[in-house]
Amino acid sequence: MQRQNDSMNGIIGLKDYPISCIIGDLPEERLREQQLLIDVEVRFPFDKVIKTDTLEDTLDYMLVAKKLKFLARTRKYRLIELFAAEAISVLYKRWPLIKGVRIKIRKKACLPDGGEAYVMLSKGEI
């Protein structure tokens, strides 16, 4: 029998995942898509997948990417803070074994003098 402290946990993530969507509060931001770059880290138990070597027993990063893109494109958020919070909720709902999530959402070219704005949120153990 495996003890709780002996469980094998790891991080599955996306880095610089681009999503083009309507996001922003200003009237001009509601008219055209902008690019977001998403970094997400998900702490997940690896015990089962390292025994079975099957996609069904892990967190499928392709499905994570699809869920994030669908959420951003359909909800047309005003604030990246709400998108980040709802993204975390969607991941926990789909994969209840998740131990923790950290997401960073960067909004490219949104400042008048260049640069980017970002939000970082986390929930659980990371």
Secondary structure, 3 states (H helix, E strand, C coil): CCCHHHCCEEEEEEEEEEEEECCCCCHHHHCCCEEEEEEEEEEEECCCHHHHCCHHHCCCHHHHHHHHHHHHHHHCCCCHHHHHHHHHHHHHHHCCCCCEEEEEEEEECCCCCCCEEEEEEEEECC
